[in-house]
Amino acid sequence: MGRLFQLQEYCLRAMAHRDDMDGTEGRALSLQHISSLIFVISAQYPLISYVAYNRNDMEKVTACLSVVFTNMLTVIKISTFLANRKDFWEMIRRFRKMHEQSSHIPRYREGLDYVAEANKLASFLGRAYCLSCGLTGLYFMLGPIVKIGACRWHGTTCDKELPMPMKFPFNDLESPGYEVCFLYTVLVTVVVVAYASAVDGLFISFAINLRAHFQTLQSQIENWEFPSSKPDTQIRLKSIVEYHVLLLSLSRKLRSMYTPTVMGQFVITSLQVGVIIYQLVTNMDSVMDLLLYASFFGSIMLQLFIYCYGGEIIKAESLQVDTAVRLSNWHLASPKSRTSLSLIILQSQKEVLIRAGFFVASLANFVGICRTALSLITLIKSIE
């Protein structure tokens, strides 16, 4: 099996990040790190200029706004990573260490199957999500090239188009301005895809690993026979309590790291749903446009699902620790051990929520946004 978080690490390395807290990464942000953020922010100017230039054309405005919102969300994700880059690398190292310990230390070895399966799933989802983002970006890039190629094949002329709806302060439809703008758009897209794959991929990988370790803890508690030897009982109980405290600490740290991203994901996705649904409904007659916006819609909903699913599994498994204690042979434990077990129950009765303000990352909220999207389709079709 490959190294944990390998794909996400490759994406971060492509953006000049290194797991080296003693070097530049640990001291201060370098020009390379800040330049990627400034580069993506700079794309807002031509995007907003396009919206202003076509303000009387609702179809063009909504088409551009979906890209504007995606770019804004990427700015939030890049800023979040840069502000918490040390915590991100620490979490990566921590989970890698726990994975290595799962085959050597008794308290982890019991849950080796949970951890191994979790890492396979996390790796698969990370690759699938990266592929989804990459294909969506590639579709945008290839659209104008295919159109120009088709026109030349048929011996006709057609207007040049940029991959993204942008308006630059110079002639961007004639050479060499068109080529420069095309290259600029490609580079912005690469940065957006790389950071989205890294930041979102790390979240779902962290969440799945946390679930596996919570399941490992539950298995340890349920299968504990409470030996009569008092020293053995105290050592084992201390190990379980420390393990539980570690998992709760990692869960809270994950929530703290991703609070701005979760807030931005919910707010901006809600706005994106509105404009993309409008595009889908108004472009039913164009197969190419329909495929483009359907794939774009699927991509943004997949991003939201990653956070909602991750938040849901952490919440569910953290609560199951309480059930595991109640299903164990706790009645065979000494009074002192029962007191410690009761403290674990108390800690487990409080939900570990991934939230930002009043937005909670849960499947219930994801379904709510999906229902809103269906309602918007019905509303727009009825207005038309």
C-alpha positions in Angstrom: 0.0 0.0 0.0 1.2 3.5 -0.8 2.2 6.2 1.7 -0.6 7.9 3.5 -1.8 11.2 1.9 0.7 10.7 -1.0 -1.4 12.3 -3.7 -2.2 15.3 -1.6 1.5 15.7 -0.7 2.4 15.6 -4.4 -0.2 18.4 -5.1 1.3 20.5 -2.3 4.9 19.9 -3.5 3.8 21.1 -6.9 2.8 24.3 -5.2 6.3 24.6 -3.5 5.3 23.2 -0.1 7.5 20.8 1.8 7.1 18.9 5.0 10.1 20.7 6.6 9.1 22.6 9.8 12.7 23.5 10.4 13.1 25.3 7.1 11.2 28.0 5.3 7.9 26.2 5.8 8.2 26.4 9.5 9.5 30.0 9.8 7.6 32.1 7.3 5.8 32.1 4.0 8.1 32.3 1.0 7.4 34.3 -2.2 6.4 31.1 -3.9 3.6 30.4 -1.4 2.2 33.9 -1.5 2.5 34.1 -5.3 0.1 31.3 -5.8 -2.5 33.1 -3.6 -2.0 36.4 -5.4 -2.1 34.6 -8.7 -5.6 33.2 -8.0 -6.8 36.4 -6.5 -5.6 38.2 -9.7 -8.1 36.1 -11.7 -11.0 37.9 -10.0 -10.3 41.1 -12.0 -10.9 39.7 -15.5 -13.8 37.6 -14.2 -15.6 40.6 -12.6 -14.8 42.7 -15.6 -16.6 40.2 -17.7 -19.6 40.3 -15.5 -19.6 44.2 -15.6 -19.2 44.2 -19.4 -22.1 41.8 -19.9 -24.3 43.0 -17.1 -27.3 43.2 -19.4 -27.0 39.5 -20.5 -28.2 37.3 -17.6 -27.0 34.1 -19.3 -23.4 35.4 -19.6 -23.4 36.9 -16.1 -24.6 33.7 -14.4 -22.1 31.6 -16.5 -19.3 33.8 -15.2 -20.5 34.0 -11.6 -20.2 30.3 -11.2 -16.5 30.6 -12.0 -16.1 33.7 -9.8 -17.5 31.8 -6.8 -15.2 28.8 -7.5 -12.3 31.1 -7.6 -13.3 32.8 -4.3 -13.6 29.4 -2.6 -10.1 28.5 -3.8 -8.8 31.8 -2.3 -10.3 30.8 1.0 -8.8 27.3 0.8 -5.3 28.5 -0.1 -5.5 31.2 2.7 -6.6 28.5 5.2 -3.8 26.2 4.3 -1.1 29.0 4.4 -2.4 30.2 7.8 -2.4 26.6 9.2 0.3 24.9 7.2 2.2 23.8 10.3 -0.9 22.2 11.7 -1.6 20.5 8.4 1.8 18.9 8.2 1.6 17.9 11.9 -1.7 16.1 11.3 -0.2 14.3 8.3 2.8 13.2 10.4 0.6 12.2 13.3 -1.7 9.9 11.3 1.3 8.4 9.5 2.9 7.6 12.8 -0.4 6.1 14.1 -0.6 4.0 11.0 3.0 2.7 11.6 2.2 2.0 15.2 -0.9 0.0 14.3 1.4 -3.0 13.4 3.7 -2.7 16.4 1.9 -1.3 19.5 -0.8 -3.5 21.1 -3.4 -0.8 21.6 -3.3 0.0 17.8 -2.8 -3.5 16.5 -6.3 -4.6 17.4 -7.7 -2.1 14.9 -5.3 -2.8 12.1 -8.0 -3.9 9.8 -10.1 -0.8 10.4 -7.1 1.5 9.7 -6.0 -0.4 6.6 -9.4 -0.4 5.1 -9.8 3.3 5.9 -6.6 4.2 4.2 -7.6 2.3 1.1 -10.9 4.2 1.0 -9.2 7.5 1.7 -6.7 6.9 -1.1 -9.5 5.9 -3.6 -11.6 8.9 -2.8 -8.6 11.3 -3.0 -7.7 10.0 -6.4 -11.3 10.1 -7.6 -11.8 13.7 -6.4 -8.5 14.8 -7.9 -9.6 13.2 -11.2 -13.0 14.9 -11.1 -11.4 18.3 -10.5 -8.8 17.7 -13.2 -11.4 16.6 -15.8 -13.6 19.5 -15.1 -10.7 21.9 -15.6 -9.6 20.0 -18.7 -13.1 20.2 -20.2 -13.0 24.0 -19.8 -9.6 24.2 -21.4 -10.3 21.9 -24.4 -13.7 23.6 -25.2 -12.2 26.6 -27.2 -9.5 24.4 -28.8 -12.1 21.9 -30.1 -14.3 24.7 -31.4 -11.4 26.3 -33.3 -10.3 22.9 -34.6 -13.8 22.1 -35.8 -14.1 25.4 -37.6 -10.8 24.9 -39.4 -11.8 21.3 -40.3 -15.0 22.6 -42.0 -13.2 25.6 -43.5 -15.3 28.2 -41.7 -14.4 31.0 -39.4 -15.4 31.4 -35.8 -14.7 33.8 -33.0 -12.0 32.9 -30.5 -13.1 32.2 -27.0 -11.1 31.9 -23.7 -11.5 28.8 -21.6 -13.1 30.9 -18.8 -15.5 33.9 -19.2 -12.9 36.7 -18.7 -12.5 40.3 -20.0 -9.0 41.7 -20.0 -8.1 45.4 -20.3 -6.6 44.7 -23.8 -7.5 42.8 -26.9 -7.7 39.3 -25.7 -9.2 37.8 -28.8 -6.3 38.5 -31.2 -2.7 37.3 -31.2 -0.6 37.6 -29.1 -3.1 38.7 -26.4 -5.2 35.6 -26.9 -2.4 33.2 -26.4 -1.1 35.0 -23.3 -4.6 35.0 -21.8 -5.1 31.4 -22.6 -1.9 30.4 -20.9 -2.7 32.6 -17.9 -6.1 30.8 -17.6 -4.5 27.4 -17.8 -2.0 28.2 -15.1 -4.8 29.6 -12.8 -6.8 26.4 -13.4 -3.8 24.2 -12.5 -3.3 26.1 -9.2 -7.0 25.8 -8.4 -7.1 22.1 -9.1 -3.9 21.4 -7.1 -5.0 23.2 -4.0 -8.6 21.9 -4.2 -7.2 18.3 -4.5 -4.8 18.8 -1.6 -7.0 20.7 0.9 -10.3 18.9 0.2 -8.5 15.5 -0.2 -6.7 15.9 3.1 -10.0 16.7 4.9 -11.8 13.5 3.8 -8.6 11.5 4.4 -8.3 12.9 8.0 -12.0 12.2 8.6 -11.8 8.6 7.4 -8.7 7.9 9.4 -10.4 9.4 12.5 -13.4 7.2 12.0 -11.1 4.1 11.7 -9.3 5.0 14.9 -12.6 5.6 16.7 -13.8 2.1 15.5 -10.5 0.7 16.8 -11.1 2.3 20.2 -14.6 0.9 20.3 -13.3 -2.6 19.4 -10.7 -2.4 22.2 -13.4 -1.4 24.8 -16.0 -4.0 23.7 -13.5 -6.9 23.6 -11.8 -6.0 26.9 -12.3 -8.8 29.4 -11.2 -6.8 32.5 -8.5 -9.1 33.9 -8.3 -9.7 37.6 -4.8 -8.4 37.7 -5.0 -4.8 39.0 -1.8 -3.5 37.4 -2.8 -4.9 34.0 -6.2 -3.3 34.2 -4.9 0.1 35.1 -2.3 0.1 32.3 -4.9 -1.0 29.8 -7.4 1.6 31.1 -4.8 4.4 30.9 -4.0 3.4 27.4 -7.7 3.5 26.3 -8.3 6.9 28.0 -5.2 8.4 26.4 -6.2 7.0 23.0 -9.7 8.5 23.4 -8.3 11.9 24.5 -6.0 11.9 21.5 -8.8 11.2 19.0 -11.0 14.0 20.5 -8.0 16.3 20.4 -7.4 15.5 16.7 -11.1 16.0 15.9 -11.1 19.4 17.5 -7.9 20.4 15.7 -9.4 19.3 12.4 -12.5 21.4 13.1 -10.3 24.4 14.0 -8.2 24.1 10.9 -11.1 23.8 8.5 -13.6 26.3 10.0 -13.1 29.0 7.3 -13.2 26.4 4.6 -16.4 24.9 5.8 -18.0 28.3 6.1 -16.9 29.3 2.6 -18.0 25.9 1.2 -21.5 26.2 2.5 -22.1 29.9 1.6 -20.4 29.8 -1.8 -21.9 26.4 -2.8 -25.4 27.7 -2.0 -24.7 30.7 -4.4 -23.2 28.4 -7.0 -26.2 26.1 -7.0 -28.4 29.0 -7.9 -26.4 30.3 -10.9 -25.5 26.8 -12.3 -29.1 25.6 -12.0 -30.1 28.6 -14.0 -27.5 27.7 -16.7 -28.7 24.1 -16.8 -32.3 25.0 -17.2 -31.7 27.7 -19.9 -29.3 25.5 -21.9 -31.4 22.4 -22.3 -31.2 22.7 -26.1 -27.4 22.7 -26.2 -25.8 19.3 -25.5 -22.3 20.7 -25.1 -23.3 23.4 -22.7 -25.6 21.0 -20.8 -22.7 18.6 -20.3 -20.4 21.4 -19.3 -22.6 22.8 -16.6 -23.8 19.4 -15.4 -20.2 18.3 -14.9 -19.5 21.6 -13.1 -22.5 21.2 -10.9 -21.4 17.6 -10.0 -17.9 18.9 -9.2 -19.1 21.5 -6.7 -21.6 19.2 -5.1 -18.9 16.6 -4.7 -16.8 19.2 -2.9 -19.7 19.9 -0.5 -20.4 16.2 -0.1 -16.7 15.6 1.0 -17.1 17.9 3.9 -20.6 16.8 4.9 -19.7 13.1 4.7 -16.5 13.7 6.7 -18.3 15.6 9.4 -21.1 13.0 9.5 -18.7 10.0 10.1 -16.7 11.8 12.8 -19.9 12.8 14.6 -21.4 9.2 14.4 -18.3 7.3 15.4 -17.4 9.7 18.3 -20.9 9.0 19.7 -20.5 5.2 19.3 -17.7 5.1 21.9 -20.5 5.6 24.5 -22.3 2.5 23.1 -19.1 0.5 23.1 -18.5 1.1 26.8 -22.1 0.1 27.6 -21.8 -3.1 25.6 -18.5 -4.1 27.2 -18.1 -6.2 30.4 -17.9 -3.1 32.5 -19.7 -4.9 35.3 -16.6 -7.0 35.8 -14.4 -4.0 36.4 -13.4 -2.6 39.7 -15.1 0.5 41.2 -12.2 2.6 40.3 -12.2 1.4 36.7 -15.9 2.0 36.4 -15.3 5.6 37.4 -12.8 6.0 34.6 -15.2 4.3 32.1 -18.0 6.6 33.2 -15.8 9.6 32.3 -15.3 8.1 28.8 -19.1 7.9 28.5 -19.5 11.5 29.5 -17.0 12.6 27.0 -18.6 10.5 24.3 -22.1 11.9 24.8 -21.1 15.3 23.4 -21.1 15.3 19.6 -17.9 16.1 17.8 -19.2 18.4 15.1 -17.3 19.9 12.2 -19.0 23.3 12.0 -18.5 26.9 11.1 -20.9 29.3 12.8 -24.4 27.9 12.2 -23.2 25.6 9.3 -22.7 22.0 10.4 -21.0 19.6 8.0 -23.6 16.8 8.0 -25.4 14.7 5.4 -28.7 16.2 6.5 -27.5 19.7 5.4 -26.2 18.2 2.2 -29.6 16.7 1.4 -31.2 20.0 2.3 -29.1 21.8 -0.3 -29.9 19.1 -2.9 -33.6 19.6 -2.2 -33.1 23.4 -2.7 -31.5 22.7 -6.1 -34.5 20.7 -7.2 -36.9 23.4 -6.0 -34.9 26.0 -8.0 -35.2 23.9 -11.2 -39.0 23.7 -10.7 -39.2 27.5 -10.0 -37.1 28.6 -13.0 -39.0 26.3 -15.4 -42.3 27.6 -14.1 -41.1 31.2 -14.6 -40.0 30.5 -18.2 
